[in-house]
């Protein structure tokens, strides 16, 4: 079965998430699935955001990068706390950046670059406080069906 990322690439992306979150209270998640299970990738990103309880972060500063790799669809969704600080234009720039890398089939770099840039905006707007805790996992999430296929491969 074809895989979107190798284990090494996944680990590199998780390291990018850790790096991006190091100096902020913000939270970044990456969710990957084969096919988009909604009418648009942005709607699906919002669904997954809710399923992962990302809206429950204290400062509402979670961001999800959503990829449906077989459908060639990508979306970035930021919670209201970060969205009101950076505005829609920022998300559109990040989406353009990730798509530029994805067109070259450089998925790892695209995801890592976007994660680090989002992390920088989170750091500027939600700097790390000494009592901050990592509220969400840094691991890449998958839908259950895709996860099952990965373990069967």
Secondary structure, 3 states (H helix, E strand, C coil): CCCCCCHHHHHHHHHHHHHHHCCECCEEEEEEECCCCCCCHHHHHHHHHHHCCHHHCCCCCEEEEEEECCCCEEEEEECHHHHHHHHHHHHHHHHHHHHHHHHCCCHHHHHHHHHHHHHHHHHHHCECCCCCCCCCCCCCEECHHHHHHHHHC
